[in-house]
Amino acid sequence: MKQTKHSRSEKRGASTPKALTDLISRFDSYIRTHKPVQLVIPPLIVLVLALIILGGMYVTTDSPVRLGFEFEGGTIITLATADSHDLLRQTFADYPVIDVRDSGSRRMIKFGPMSKDKQDSLTDMVNTDYEYAAPEIKQAGALYGESLQAQALKAIVVSFCLMAVIVFLIFRTFVPSVAVVLSAFSDIAIAAAFIAVAGIELSLGTVAALLMLIGYSVDSDILLTTRLLKRRGNLDDKVTNAMTTGLTMTFTTLAALIVMYLVATYSYLIIPSLPQISIISDISIVLIFGLLADLMNTWMLNTGILKWHLQRPRRRRA
């Protein structure tokens, strides 16, 4: 028996990078030496903090996260100019300037909603005074933004509900199904709280990232739940086997997302002519933080609930 376990560990170590093997060993040791309640409490505390942050943002701004251009409406002007941020704010002081930031080698100026006369005046001014700067102007109405808000919220809620239904149909057991759904909900809540704290605007890219996060989180949770419920053997050994596969998948995805974020955000530092790709940057940073939260929720929250469920005494049937 010892020889078989040793050969399995050697086989697993040969196919898994040493750094990842060491990380799995630490996780494995932590899970084996802590009770299910001790595993569940830290993720639940983080979830409560995330909900408090979102609630506080909603009370102060009428939205749990900062709304972006697509959802709030307004005007965005991008200029190839060397004028400083302060100078641009002074130049456009007659218009509702919200933010001035760099977009690669260009300046991006964001304006809040304004009347049609103001928009026409702003467009004429930019095309006349900054003709040399190759201006790009994007506009979105407030009514369009409100409609887009409703559609985005509907997409997230419907996707989450359908995911929950599929999970209950797959396992047909209350506690494991609730554990998967709770873990996925926690991933989304923590990612949304990160968006609020980091000041990232809710855009079509971040909504897409939240939808993708549902799939990523459920993937690892279903892997863990299936291994623990449908395979025989020692409970801790089954957790370790599931963790080896799950962490390998997650860290492979994280590595790709980190490279994608660096290229989309900082490539202009190497090649100034390349602009920042903000939508790719938003998607990748939200997914990175969401997957880090998923590591905690899958291997602590979900694992703790499943261990408690499988270790509790069973009632004998008459």
Backbone bond lengths (Angstrom), bond angles and torsions (degrees), N, CA, C in turn:
res aa  C-N    CA-C-N  psi(-1)  N-CA   C-N-CA  omega(-1)  CA-C   N-CA-C  phi
1 M - - - 1.465 - - 1.515 110.78 -
2 K 1.314 119.32 -44.72 1.454 123.63 178.27 1.509 110.85 -63.28
3 Q 1.340 115.12 -38.56 1.455 118.61 -179.22 1.529 110.77 -65.91
4 T 1.343 116.35 -38.27 1.464 120.23 179.12 1.520 111.37 -64.70
5 K 1.365 116.78 -45.41 1.454 120.61 179.57 1.519 110.58 -63.58
6 H 1.359 116.92 -38.57 1.459 120.32 179.90 1.523 110.66 -65.23
7 S 1.334 116.69 -41.80 1.456 119.98 -179.73 1.524 110.93 -66.28
8 R 1.346 116.33 -35.46 1.467 118.86 178.10 1.522 111.10 -65.90
9 S 1.331 116.38 -42.23 1.471 119.18 -179.86 1.515 110.92 -65.96
10 E 1.362 117.02 -36.44 1.454 119.71 177.71 1.522 110.85 -65.40
11 K 1.347 115.82 -39.83 1.450 119.88 179.93 1.522 110.72 -65.85
12 R 1.360 116.32 -42.10 1.449 120.31 178.99 1.521 110.67 -65.47
13 G 1.330 118.37 -40.62 1.456 122.03 -179.60 1.510 112.19 -67.30
14 A 1.353 116.70 -30.69 1.455 119.69 -179.13 1.517 111.84 -71.16
15 S 1.358 117.36 -31.26 1.454 120.56 -176.94 1.515 112.91 -96.23
16 T 1.326 119.21 -5.70 1.459 123.62 -177.43 1.518 109.61 -117.99
17 P 1.336 118.66 135.81 1.467 120.45 177.49 1.517 111.70 -56.05
18 K 1.338 116.19 148.12 1.454 120.95 -174.85 1.531 112.12 -61.95
19 A 1.349 117.15 -40.48 1.470 119.66 179.52 1.518 111.00 -61.43
20 L 1.337 116.35 -40.94 1.457 120.10 179.03 1.521 111.06 -70.29
21 T 1.345 116.46 -36.20 1.467 120.03 177.16 1.523 111.11 -62.77
22 D 1.337 116.49 -42.07 1.469 120.00 177.86 1.524 111.21 -63.91
23 L 1.340 116.43 -40.36 1.463 120.25 179.17 1.523 110.62 -64.79
24 I 1.333 116.69 -42.37 1.463 120.30 177.79 1.519 110.54 -62.24
25 S 1.326 117.24 -39.40 1.466 120.76 179.20 1.527 111.34 -63.08
26 R 1.340 116.34 -38.81 1.467 119.42 178.35 1.527 111.21 -67.56
27 F 1.320 115.79 -44.92 1.458 119.77 176.00 1.521 110.58 -59.17
28 D 1.325 115.17 -45.13 1.462 120.91 -178.50 1.514 110.69 -60.81
29 S 1.323 117.06 -44.70 1.464 120.53 179.09 1.520 111.41 -63.78
30 Y 1.333 115.87 -39.86 1.474 119.66 -179.93 1.527 110.99 -64.73
31 I 1.334 117.10 -44.08 1.461 120.72 -178.19 1.529 111.46 -68.22
32 R 1.343 116.71 -37.91 1.461 119.76 -178.67 1.527 112.20 -69.76
33 T 1.332 117.19 -30.80 1.469 120.01 -173.77 1.524 113.38 -96.23
34 H 1.315 118.58 0.06 1.460 121.29 -179.90 1.527 110.39 -119.44
35 K 1.297 115.05 145.76 1.455 121.07 178.40 1.523 110.36 -74.16
36 P 1.344 117.28 159.18 1.467 119.67 179.70 1.529 113.75 -54.48
37 V 1.341 116.97 -39.02 1.468 119.44 -179.86 1.525 110.53 -63.81
38 Q 1.337 117.00 -39.34 1.464 120.27 179.12 1.523 112.17 -67.27
39 L 1.330 117.57 -27.57 1.459 120.90 177.09 1.524 111.76 -75.66
40 V 1.331 116.20 -33.84 1.463 121.07 -172.93 1.530 112.40 -80.75
41 I 1.329 117.82 -34.08 1.465 121.23 -171.18 1.540 113.15 -61.37
42 P 1.360 121.50 -49.39 1.482 119.70 -178.55 1.528 113.90 -58.24
43 P 1.353 120.41 -46.41 1.475 118.23 177.84 1.526 113.19 -62.42
44 L 1.332 117.30 -36.08 1.461 119.51 178.93 1.528 111.26 -66.61
45 I 1.337 117.06 -36.50 1.471 119.96 177.10 1.529 110.25 -63.87
46 V 1.342 116.68 -43.21 1.471 120.60 178.36 1.525 110.52 -63.45
47 L 1.333 117.27 -39.76 1.463 121.15 178.14 1.524 111.10 -62.37
48 V 1.331 117.34 -44.03 1.468 121.07 179.05 1.530 110.18 -62.53
49 L 1.326 117.22 -42.73 1.469 120.38 177.97 1.537 111.19 -61.87
50 A 1.335 116.20 -40.14 1.465 119.85 178.62 1.526 110.73 -63.47
51 L 1.331 117.02 -42.74 1.469 120.19 179.24 1.527 111.11 -66.21
52 I 1.332 117.36 -35.67 1.472 120.40 177.10 1.531 110.17 -64.56
53 I 1.337 116.76 -42.08 1.465 120.30 178.59 1.526 110.77 -62.30
54 L 1.326 116.76 -45.92 1.463 120.26 -179.64 1.527 111.02 -65.29
55 G 1.337 116.02 -39.45 1.458 119.41 177.41 1.519 112.26 -64.50
56 G 1.331 116.81 -41.81 1.459 120.54 178.18 1.516 111.92 -63.62
57 M 1.343 117.15 -40.56 1.458 120.54 177.34 1.527 111.02 -63.97
58 Y 1.316 115.97 -38.62 1.475 119.41 -179.04 1.527 111.13 -66.73
59 V 1.330 116.32 -39.23 1.469 120.24 -179.56 1.535 110.79 -66.44
60 T 1.323 117.10 -39.27 1.464 120.65 -174.62 1.524 113.51 -85.63
61 T 1.334 117.90 -30.23 1.470 120.57 -174.25 1.521 114.05 -123.20
62 D 1.348 117.98 2.83 1.469 122.31 -177.26 1.525 112.57 64.38
63 S 1.319 116.89 17.49 1.456 121.33 176.69 1.526 108.14 -155.52
64 P 1.348 118.32 136.19 1.464 119.42 -178.49 1.518 113.97 -65.87
65 V 1.322 117.71 -21.24 1.467 122.45 176.79 1.516 108.81 -135.27
66 R 1.324 115.42 164.35 1.460 120.35 179.72 1.523 109.61 -74.81
67 L 1.329 116.38 123.57 1.457 120.77 -176.71 1.518 110.59 -76.60
68 G 1.323 115.37 140.43 1.454 121.08 179.00 1.511 112.54 -89.48
69 F 1.314 114.38 -173.53 1.460 121.84 -175.42 1.530 111.74 -59.27
70 E 1.336 117.16 -42.37 1.461 119.84 -175.86 1.523 112.51 -65.89
71 F 1.344 116.85 -31.70 1.459 120.42 -174.73 1.525 113.32 -96.32
72 E 1.319 117.66 -24.84 1.454 120.86 -176.77 1.524 112.16 -97.91
73 G 1.321 116.66 -24.74 1.449 120.29 -175.69 1.519 110.92 85.04
74 G 1.328 116.61 165.38 1.451 120.76 179.72 1.517 111.48 134.65
75 T 1.331 114.81 -157.13 1.462 121.27 -177.24 1.519 109.29 -137.74
76 I 1.318 116.46 137.85 1.463 122.61 175.23 1.527 108.43 -122.66
77 I 1.332 115.51 126.96 1.464 121.75 178.93 1.522 108.59 -120.00
78 T 1.309 116.55 127.99 1.462 122.72 178.59 1.529 108.62 -112.66
79 L 1.344 116.04 128.73 1.470 121.55 -175.31 1.530 110.55 -129.13
80 A 1.321 116.18 143.71 1.466 121.70 172.52 1.525 107.65 -93.74
81 T 1.313 116.45 78.23 1.455 121.92 -175.59 1.519 110.51 -134.65
82 A 1.320 115.57 154.74 1.463 121.28 177.08 1.521 112.12 -95.70
83 D 1.335 118.64 3.02 1.465 121.58 178.65 1.520 110.38 -60.38
84 S 1.315 116.31 140.43 1.461 121.08 -179.32 1.529 110.55 -70.99
85 H 1.335 114.90 166.50 1.457 119.87 178.69 1.526 111.38 -61.78
86 D 1.318 116.69 -42.95 1.475 120.36 -179.34 1.524 111.25 -64.40
87 L 1.326 116.46 -40.52 1.463 120.02 179.76 1.524 111.10 -64.12
88 L 1.326 116.07 -40.17 1.465 119.56 178.33 1.525 111.45 -66.38
89 R 1.336 116.64 -37.69 1.468 119.46 176.53 1.535 110.57 -62.98
90 Q 1.302 116.90 -40.31 1.464 120.01 178.59 1.531 111.25 -67.76
91 T 1.331 116.18 -39.46 1.464 120.12 -178.82 1.525 111.49 -62.79
92 F 1.341 115.78 -38.91 1.467 120.22 -176.90 1.533 111.28 -106.05
93 A 1.335 115.93 32.49 1.468 120.03 -176.90 1.524 112.73 -64.95
94 D 1.327 118.05 -23.30 1.462 121.03 -179.54 1.523 112.91 -78.29
95 Y 1.344 116.55 -3.63 1.460 120.78 -177.69 1.540 108.60 -120.68
96 P 1.328 117.31 156.48 1.477 120.28 -175.75 1.530 112.73 -74.02
97 V 1.321 116.81 78.46 1.468 121.16 179.24 1.533 109.14 -73.59
98 I 1.316 116.25 126.85 1.469 121.76 178.27 1.519 111.28 -99.39
99 D 1.315 116.26 -42.45 1.470 118.82 -174.25 1.521 109.03 -155.93
100 V 1.334 115.08 147.34 1.468 122.81 171.78 1.512 107.01 -129.88
101 R 1.316 116.62 124.69 1.462 120.15 -178.33 1.520 109.94 -145.81
102 D 1.330 115.15 167.78 1.457 121.19 177.23 1.528 109.36 -84.96
103 S 1.316 115.77 141.19 1.456 122.54 174.11 1.520 107.36 -129.55
104 G 1.329 114.49 85.41 1.453 119.27 -172.09 1.526 109.10 69.99
105 S 1.331 117.39 -125.10 1.461 121.99 178.53 1.527 111.96 -92.95
106 R 1.325 118.15 7.22 1.456 123.12 -177.78 1.526 110.57 -113.33
107 R 1.330 116.29 167.34 1.458 122.63 175.97 1.533 108.47 -105.48
108 M 1.322 115.99 136.47 1.458 121.07 178.57 1.525 108.68 -116.53
109 I 1.322 116.95 125.05 1.465 123.23 -178.76 1.525 107.59 -115.70
110 K 1.338 115.25 125.50 1.459 120.03 -179.62 1.522 109.37 -109.13
111 F 1.329 115.67 130.59 1.454 122.20 178.61 1.529 109.47 -115.07
112 G 1.321 115.47 148.98 1.452 120.83 175.74 1.516 111.60 -77.90
113 P 1.341 116.87 177.38 1.473 119.89 178.45 1.525 111.29 -58.65
114 M 1.327 116.06 143.56 1.471 121.70 179.59 1.515 108.90 -148.97
115 S 1.321 115.86 168.10 1.460 120.61 -179.78 1.526 110.20 -69.22
116 K 1.341 114.38 164.94 1.459 118.96 -178.99 1.524 111.44 -64.59
117 D 1.332 117.00 -36.61 1.468 119.62 178.12 1.528 110.78 -63.06
118 K 1.338 116.18 -41.60 1.460 119.90 178.07 1.529 111.01 -63.96
119 Q 1.327 116.69 -42.17 1.462 120.22 179.19 1.523 111.11 -62.15
120 D 1.336 116.75 -43.75 1.468 120.04 178.95 1.534 110.96 -64.00
121 S 1.343 115.79 -40.28 1.465 119.42 178.44 1.519 111.49 -64.00
122 L 1.356 115.89 -41.70 1.463 120.28 179.18 1.526 110.92 -64.80
123 T 1.306 116.99 -42.08 1.469 120.87 179.71 1.522 111.06 -62.56
124 D 1.336 116.27 -44.25 1.473 119.39 179.15 1.530 110.92 -63.26
125 M 1.329 116.50 -41.26 1.462 120.60 -178.80 1.528 110.80 -63.26
126 V 1.334 116.81 -45.02 1.470 120.73 -177.89 1.530 110.19 -65.89
127 N 1.323 116.62 -45.49 1.467 119.60 -177.86 1.522 112.15 -66.85
128 T 1.329 116.96 -25.17 1.469 120.50 -179.79 1.528 112.15 -87.57
129 D 1.341 116.17 -51.89 1.473 120.34 -173.95 1.522 113.46 -81.53
130 Y 1.340 116.70 -24.20 1.467 119.38 -176.99 1.528 111.34 -122.12
131 E 1.304 115.16 35.47 1.462 118.64 179.26 1.524 111.17 -61.19
132 Y 1.350 116.04 -34.41 1.468 120.85 -179.43 1.528 112.44 -68.83
133 A 1.337 117.34 -18.77 1.466 121.80 -172.62 1.521 113.38 -92.84
134 A 1.341 117.19 10.17 1.468 121.79 179.86 1.523 111.34 48.05
135 P 1.336 118.38 62.88 1.470 120.90 -174.40 1.530 112.66 -69.15
136 E 1.316 114.66 143.73 1.469 122.53 172.92 1.520 107.50 -119.98
137 I 1.328 116.90 127.02 1.463 121.71 -174.96 1.529 109.09 -120.12
138 K 1.329 115.49 127.89 1.460 121.97 175.43 1.526 108.11 -123.40
139 Q 1.322 115.81 135.91 1.452 121.07 -179.09 1.522 110.19 -131.72
140 A 1.333 115.94 145.40 1.465 122.24 176.54 1.515 108.26 -144.47
141 G 1.317 116.85 132.00 1.462 121.23 -179.53 1.517 111.97 -78.75
142 A 1.349 116.37 157.45 1.462 121.33 -179.52 1.521 111.47 -65.25
143 L 1.344 117.60 -37.87 1.467 120.25 -179.86 1.524 110.65 -65.69
144 Y 1.334 116.27 -39.82 1.469 120.07 176.58 1.518 110.61 -62.62
145 G 1.343 116.41 -39.53 1.466 119.95 179.13 1.514 112.26 -64.67
146 E 1.333 117.60 -41.50 1.468 120.39 178.59 1.523 110.74 -64.62
147 S 1.313 117.56 -40.95 1.467 120.81 177.48 1.516 111.01 -63.30
148 L 1.319 116.41 -39.98 1.464 120.33 179.33 1.527 111.36 -68.20
149 Q 1.342 116.96 -35.56 1.468 120.61 175.18 1.520 110.83 -58.18
150 A 1.327 116.04 -48.35 1.468 120.62 -178.67 1.524 110.88 -62.36
151 Q 1.322 117.28 -40.77 1.463 120.37 -179.88 1.522 111.48 -67.04
152 A 1.340 116.90 -40.74 1.467 120.18 179.74 1.523 110.86 -65.53
153 L 1.347 117.08 -44.36 1.463 120.24 178.54 1.520 111.07 -62.86
154 K 1.321 116.31 -40.68 1.464 120.45 178.37 1.524 111.14 -62.90
155 A 1.325 116.99 -41.48 1.469 120.64 -179.58 1.524 111.19 -62.74
156 I 1.347 117.06 -42.77 1.468 120.38 -179.57 1.524 110.97 -67.14
157 V 1.338 116.96 -45.75 1.472 120.69 -177.76 1.525 110.70 -65.30
158 V 1.322 117.34 -46.08 1.467 120.41 -179.01 1.525 110.46 -63.95
159 S 1.327 117.65 -42.67 1.471 120.82 179.23 1.522 110.82 -61.64
160 F 1.330 116.57 -43.34 1.461 119.90 -179.58 1.526 111.04 -65.86
161 C 1.326 117.47 -42.17 1.471 120.64 -179.68 1.524 111.18 -65.37
162 L 1.329 117.44 -42.63 1.464 120.11 177.87 1.526 110.92 -63.53
163 M 1.330 116.10 -39.46 1.464 119.82 176.44 1.522 110.57 -60.17
164 A 1.331 117.30 -44.21 1.465 120.76 -179.72 1.530 111.03 -62.91
165 V 1.326 116.75 -41.15 1.467 120.06 179.23 1.522 110.57 -62.72
166 I 1.333 117.30 -44.93 1.472 120.77 -179.74 1.518 110.85 -62.54
167 V 1.327 117.19 -40.52 1.463 120.77 179.56 1.527 111.07 -62.56
168 F 1.334 117.42 -43.96 1.464 120.56 178.85 1.528 110.97 -65.76
169 L 1.325 117.84 -34.79 1.459 120.36 178.17 1.522 111.54 -70.14
170 I 1.338 117.07 -33.20 1.464 119.87 -178.88 1.521 111.54 -71.54
171 F 1.335 117.45 -49.15 1.469 120.26 -172.56 1.525 113.26 -94.32
172 R 1.309 118.38 -28.96 1.466 123.16 177.74 1.530 112.34 53.19
173 T 1.308 115.86 27.83 1.462 122.40 176.68 1.515 107.25 -132.69
174 F 1.329 116.60 133.59 1.450 120.59 -168.44 1.529 112.39 -66.35
175 V 1.336 118.28 -54.04 1.458 120.82 -172.24 1.530 112.27 -63.70
176 P 1.345 120.97 -50.52 1.470 119.28 178.59 1.530 112.77 -60.58
177 S 1.340 117.23 -37.55 1.460 119.86 179.95 1.522 110.82 -66.28
178 V 1.331 117.23 -42.93 1.460 120.83 178.25 1.524 110.08 -63.50
179 A 1.328 117.62 -37.20 1.461 120.71 179.55 1.526 110.84 -62.09
180 V 1.333 118.00 -42.84 1.468 121.53 179.09 1.527 110.51 -64.58
181 V 1.332 116.41 -46.30 1.465 120.59 -178.58 1.532 110.59 -64.96
182 L 1.335 117.03 -42.26 1.461 120.68 179.67 1.526 111.15 -63.51
183 S 1.324 116.89 -40.35 1.461 120.65 179.00 1.523 111.12 -64.34
184 A 1.343 117.04 -42.92 1.465 120.18 178.38 1.524 111.11 -65.37
185 F 1.329 117.20 -40.90 1.463 120.53 177.81 1.523 111.02 -62.60
186 S 1.319 116.83 -40.66 1.455 120.83 179.26 1.529 110.94 -64.65
187 D 1.333 117.42 -39.52 1.465 120.40 177.22 1.528 111.01 -58.70
188 I 1.327 116.55 -45.95 1.462 120.42 -178.06 1.525 110.62 -67.60
189 A 1.343 116.69 -42.73 1.466 120.50 -178.67 1.530 110.95 -63.72
190 I 1.324 116.97 -43.75 1.472 120.17 -179.71 1.526 110.77 -67.28
191 A 1.349 117.25 -40.03 1.465 120.01 177.17 1.527 110.98 -63.55
192 A 1.346 117.44 -40.84 1.461 120.84 178.35 1.531 110.90 -65.35
193 A 1.338 117.11 -39.28 1.466 120.36 177.17 1.526 110.44 -64.44
194 F 1.322 117.32 -38.06 1.461 120.41 176.16 1.528 110.59 -62.33
195 I 1.330 117.30 -41.48 1.463 121.00 177.01 1.522 110.43 -58.60
196 A 1.356 115.88 -43.18 1.466 120.04 -178.98 1.524 111.73 -66.95
197 V 1.334 117.41 -44.58 1.464 121.31 -177.25 1.529 111.25 -69.51
198 A 1.324 117.07 -40.88 1.467 121.08 -177.53 1.522 112.49 -76.63
199 G 1.328 117.85 -8.04 1.458 120.42 -179.58 1.509 113.85 75.88
200 I 1.321 117.41 18.52 1.463 121.06 178.01 1.526 108.47 -76.30
201 E 1.305 116.19 134.01 1.455 120.30 -179.53 1.525 110.57 -79.18
202 L 1.329 115.04 144.45 1.460 120.38 175.75 1.523 108.24 -76.08
203 S 1.308 115.77 110.78 1.454 122.12 -179.06 1.520 108.82 -122.94
204 L 1.310 116.02 179.91 1.461 119.37 176.02 1.521 110.53 -61.99
205 G 1.329 116.98 -31.53 1.462 120.36 178.28 1.509 112.46 -67.35
206 T 1.340 117.48 -44.41 1.463 119.81 -179.71 1.529 111.24 -69.13
207 V 1.330 117.72 -34.46 1.474 119.91 174.87 1.524 109.84 -63.08
208 A 1.333 117.10 -43.56 1.465 120.49 176.76 1.522 111.03 -60.64
209 A 1.336 116.83 -38.50 1.467 120.39 178.61 1.525 111.31 -64.61
210 L 1.328 117.66 -40.69 1.460 120.62 178.54 1.525 111.12 -65.13
211 L 1.332 117.00 -38.57 1.466 119.93 176.68 1.526 110.93 -65.91
212 M 1.327 116.95 -41.55 1.463 120.09 177.22 1.514 111.22 -65.13
213 L 1.322 116.72 -33.54 1.457 120.82 -178.83 1.522 111.73 -64.33
214 I 1.326 116.87 -32.12 1.467 119.89 176.21 1.525 109.85 -58.77
215 G 1.328 116.28 -46.03 1.461 119.64 179.82 1.513 112.77 -66.55
216 Y 1.339 117.25 -42.95 1.465 120.52 -179.87 1.528 111.27 -62.18
217 S 1.328 117.49 -44.68 1.460 120.36 -176.14 1.522 111.36 -68.75
218 V 1.324 116.63 -42.48 1.467 119.93 -179.61 1.528 110.60 -66.36
219 D 1.314 117.33 -31.51 1.468 121.24 -179.57 1.525 110.94 -57.92
220 S 1.345 116.89 -53.07 1.469 119.80 -178.67 1.536 111.90 -70.16
221 D 1.334 116.79 -34.08 1.470 119.65 179.50 1.523 111.73 -67.07
222 I 1.327 116.83 -40.97 1.465 120.09 178.63 1.522 110.17 -68.08
223 L 1.325 116.93 -37.92 1.469 119.78 175.37 1.524 110.72 -57.09
224 L 1.328 116.70 -50.04 1.461 120.89 -179.36 1.520 111.38 -62.93
225 T 1.311 117.52 -47.71 1.469 121.64 -176.20 1.529 110.83 -64.37
226 T 1.321 117.21 -40.88 1.467 120.44 179.36 1.523 111.21 -64.78
227 R 1.325 117.51 -43.41 1.465 120.41 179.65 1.529 110.90 -62.75
228 L 1.316 117.56 -40.43 1.463 120.11 -175.29 1.532 112.58 -77.44
229 L 1.334 117.81 -33.56 1.467 119.98 -175.30 1.525 112.88 -88.14
230 K 1.322 117.36 -33.32 1.455 119.53 -168.36 1.522 113.93 -110.69
231 R 1.328 117.95 3.21 1.463 120.01 176.63 1.522 110.13 -118.14
232 R 1.301 116.11 147.17 1.455 121.62 178.78 1.522 109.91 -90.32
233 G 1.331 114.63 159.45 1.451 120.01 177.76 1.511 111.57 127.83
234 N 1.349 114.35 -177.11 1.456 120.56 178.85 1.525 110.58 -65.43
235 L 1.338 116.73 137.30 1.458 121.59 -174.94 1.528 111.55 -61.81
236 D 1.331 117.06 -47.18 1.462 119.92 -178.97 1.529 111.94 -64.83
237 D 1.340 116.32 -35.55 1.469 119.00 177.86 1.526 110.89 -66.39
238 K 1.323 117.38 -37.09 1.467 120.26 178.17 1.527 110.70 -66.91
239 V 1.330 116.83 -37.96 1.463 119.72 176.23 1.524 110.65 -62.65
240 T 1.324 116.59 -42.55 1.466 120.38 179.97 1.519 111.44 -63.00
241 N 1.317 117.64 -43.63 1.464 120.97 179.26 1.525 111.24 -63.10
242 A 1.344 116.11 -43.22 1.468 119.44 177.81 1.526 110.96 -64.86
243 M 1.332 116.40 -37.29 1.456 120.94 -179.08 1.525 111.27 -66.20
244 T 1.311 117.42 -37.68 1.464 120.70 179.15 1.521 110.78 -59.76
245 T 1.329 115.93 -46.65 1.465 119.52 179.11 1.521 111.38 -70.35
246 G 1.346 117.08 -45.31 1.461 120.95 -175.58 1.515 113.09 -65.47
247 L 1.331 117.64 -45.15 1.460 119.75 -179.36 1.527 111.61 -67.89
248 T 1.317 117.15 -34.16 1.463 119.80 176.64 1.524 110.42 -61.61
249 M 1.342 116.61 -45.71 1.463 119.99 178.39 1.526 111.45 -63.11
250 T 1.328 116.56 -45.12 1.464 120.40 -175.70 1.519 111.85 -65.88
251 F 1.342 117.26 -45.43 1.456 119.41 -178.16 1.526 111.90 -71.13
252 T 1.323 118.08 -28.83 1.465 119.69 173.23 1.519 110.54 -64.34
253 T 1.340 115.96 -44.06 1.466 120.30 177.52 1.523 111.38 -64.74
254 L 1.336 117.36 -41.70 1.465 121.05 178.95 1.528 111.56 -60.72
255 A 1.324 116.65 -41.74 1.465 119.73 179.58 1.528 110.80 -61.45
256 A 1.327 116.90 -43.14 1.466 119.95 178.90 1.526 111.32 -65.78
257 L 1.334 117.40 -39.16 1.463 120.90 -179.28 1.531 111.75 -68.38
258 I 1.322 117.05 -37.67 1.467 120.24 178.39 1.527 110.78 -63.76
259 V 1.332 116.52 -43.59 1.466 120.03 177.38 1.530 109.78 -62.89
260 M 1.337 116.86 -42.80 1.461 120.45 179.92 1.529 111.19 -62.20
261 Y 1.340 117.03 -40.82 1.466 120.64 179.34 1.520 111.26 -65.41
262 L 1.328 117.80 -44.20 1.468 121.23 -178.66 1.528 111.19 -63.98
263 V 1.336 116.43 -41.93 1.463 119.67 -179.10 1.531 110.58 -67.85
264 A 1.341 116.85 -44.03 1.467 120.21 -177.08 1.519 112.56 -70.84
265 T 1.343 117.96 -26.80 1.457 120.91 -173.15 1.520 112.96 -99.04
266 Y 1.333 117.73 -38.26 1.466 120.06 -169.88 1.522 114.14 -120.25
267 S 1.317 118.39 10.59 1.469 118.81 -178.85 1.523 112.04 -65.86
268 Y 1.350 117.94 -24.84 1.466 120.23 -179.61 1.530 112.04 -67.05
269 L 1.354 117.35 -19.64 1.461 119.32 177.39 1.522 111.56 -68.11
270 I 1.316 116.40 -27.40 1.467 121.54 178.31 1.525 110.74 -91.63
271 I 1.334 115.45 -45.99 1.468 120.92 178.51 1.526 107.09 -121.17
272 P 1.338 119.12 98.32 1.471 121.76 -174.22 1.524 114.07 -57.25
273 S 1.318 117.83 -26.24 1.462 119.65 -177.74 1.526 112.77 -73.75
274 L 1.336 117.49 -14.75 1.463 120.68 179.61 1.529 109.72 -83.96
275 P 1.324 118.53 125.60 1.467 120.45 179.40 1.524 110.54 -82.27
276 Q 1.328 115.47 163.22 1.455 119.99 171.16 1.522 109.34 -70.21
277 I 1.332 116.14 139.07 1.469 121.02 176.57 1.526 106.32 -101.33
278 S 1.317 115.61 88.90 1.466 120.36 -169.42 1.518 112.59 -63.21
279 I 1.327 118.35 -38.06 1.463 119.73 -177.10 1.529 110.54 -66.39
280 I 1.341 117.74 -39.67 1.466 121.01 177.20 1.527 109.84 -68.50
281 S 1.318 116.74 -38.81 1.462 120.63 178.34 1.527 111.20 -62.54
282 D 1.344 117.04 -44.12 1.465 120.68 179.79 1.531 111.38 -64.49
283 I 1.326 116.23 -44.96 1.469 119.60 -179.79 1.519 110.98 -60.33
284 S 1.327 116.71 -46.55 1.464 120.15 -174.49 1.527 111.81 -68.87
285 I 1.340 119.39 -41.96 1.471 119.65 -177.35 1.526 111.23 -69.00
286 V 1.327 117.84 -36.48 1.466 120.37 177.15 1.524 110.44 -66.80
287 L 1.320 116.92 -42.31 1.465 120.06 178.89 1.527 111.33 -66.77
288 I 1.327 117.64 -37.03 1.465 119.90 178.23 1.515 110.41 -60.63
289 F 1.326 116.97 -49.96 1.460 119.67 -178.93 1.526 110.77 -68.34
290 G 1.331 117.18 -36.50 1.463 119.89 178.23 1.517 112.76 -64.20
291 L 1.333 117.05 -39.19 1.469 120.04 178.88 1.522 111.27 -71.13
292 L 1.330 117.76 -33.56 1.464 119.50 174.49 1.529 110.36 -63.94
293 A 1.342 116.39 -40.28 1.462 119.51 175.12 1.521 110.91 -65.33
294 D 1.342 116.69 -34.52 1.467 120.16 -179.95 1.517 111.65 -66.45
295 L 1.328 117.64 -31.91 1.471 119.56 175.64 1.525 110.62 -58.78
296 M 1.312 116.48 -43.64 1.463 120.89 179.27 1.520 111.05 -69.37
297 N 1.325 116.89 -45.13 1.461 119.76 -174.67 1.525 112.69 -71.10
298 T 1.323 116.98 -36.15 1.472 119.35 -179.66 1.520 111.49 -73.78
299 W 1.345 116.49 -50.30 1.456 119.22 -170.23 1.517 113.81 -92.83
300 M 1.314 118.12 -0.94 1.466 120.95 172.69 1.527 110.71 -120.11
301 L 1.351 116.80 -58.64 1.467 120.03 -177.35 1.519 111.74 -66.56
302 N 1.322 116.82 -56.90 1.461 120.27 -177.51 1.526 111.41 -65.84
303 T 1.327 116.87 -41.78 1.467 120.28 179.38 1.526 111.08 -63.54
304 G 1.341 116.48 -42.43 1.456 119.39 179.28 1.514 112.45 -62.46
305 I 1.337 117.25 -43.03 1.471 120.51 179.11 1.515 110.67 -64.91
306 L 1.337 117.42 -43.21 1.467 120.43 -179.03 1.531 111.63 -66.68
307 K 1.328 117.39 -40.06 1.469 119.74 178.28 1.525 110.55 -64.11
308 W 1.332 116.73 -41.73 1.469 119.25 177.06 1.525 110.31 -62.32
309 H 1.342 116.45 -41.51 1.464 120.77 -178.32 1.525 111.48 -65.44
310 L 1.322 117.76 -41.31 1.468 121.02 -176.17 1.526 112.85 -82.06
311 Q 1.327 118.24 -21.18 1.460 120.97 -178.10 1.523 113.30 -94.79
312 R 1.335 118.05 -12.42 1.456 118.72 -178.01 1.524 109.83 -71.10
313 P 1.348 117.54 151.50 1.474 120.25 -178.80 1.522 111.40 -63.91
314 R 1.326 115.39 140.32 1.462 121.89 178.01 1.525 109.63 -94.28
315 R 1.332 115.45 142.09 1.453 119.23 175.09 1.522 109.83 -77.06
316 R 1.295 115.45 132.86 1.452 119.77 179.92 1.531 110.09 -76.03
317 R 1.295 113.89 135.55 1.444 118.15 177.18 1.527 110.01 -77.89
318 A 1.307 117.40 143.57 1.466 121.60 179.60 1.511 109.65 -67.27
